Amino acid sequence: MVCLTDKPMSGYDLAKNFDASIGFFWRASHQQIYRELGKLREKGLVQSQEITQSGKPNRIVHTITEDGKKTLNDWSKKPVRMPSLKDELLVKFYALENMDVDALKDQLTVRIDQHRTKLSQYHRIKERFYDGKSLTRNQQGKLIVLQMGIDNEQNTIKGLQGLMEKISGL
């Protein structure tokens, strides 16, 4: 529903948009997105309109309703839980004496590269959509979250590099 606050979208557009935005911070499969659209429609939070297309399947465009906007506003007032962290790589350090340190170094190298890739993606998004532009309130919110993602990736890379330095001396 959050994605639909920008503009009406088809399920396909919504899934694509999700992958390139909220998907960095929240996981949902395309099937989940389509299921949720159905549930939201049943509750009157989203309305759907079929648009006829020639030569290809009809397109169903979803729009958030006033009840949907009210539900989002109510949701914004509810407290959120602290996210849980499950990281198999970090758990391995609890039994460091029984671990292959060279294998851990390799795994740390891969993880650092993965975070550098994500950091690079975030920077490209920021440059393309936000730098030097006059932003709407929704865009400002997205930029705040994006900057938090950038900061998180930078801190994670720094922390993983620190781990690498610590186990390199073992």
Number of C-alpha atoms within 10 A of each C-alpha: 20 11 15 18 15 12 11 19 20 19 20 15 13 22 21 13 15 21 17 13 17 16 14 13 11 9 11 12 12 16 11 12 17 16 13 13 20 15 13 17 18 11 12 14 20 23 19 19 12 11 12 11 9 7 6 7 9 11 16 16 19 22 20 24 19 12 13 22 17 12 13 16 11 10 11 10 8 8 7 8 6 6 6 6 6 8 8 8 12 13 10 14 15 10 9 12 9 9 12 10 16 11 10 19 16 12 14 19 14 12 17 20 13 14 19 16 13 17 19 14 14 20 16 12 16 17 12 11 12 16 12 9 10 9 14 9 9 11 15 13 12 17 18 12 15 21 15 12 18 20 13 14 21 15 13 16 20 13 13 17 15 12 16 19 12 10 14 11 6 6
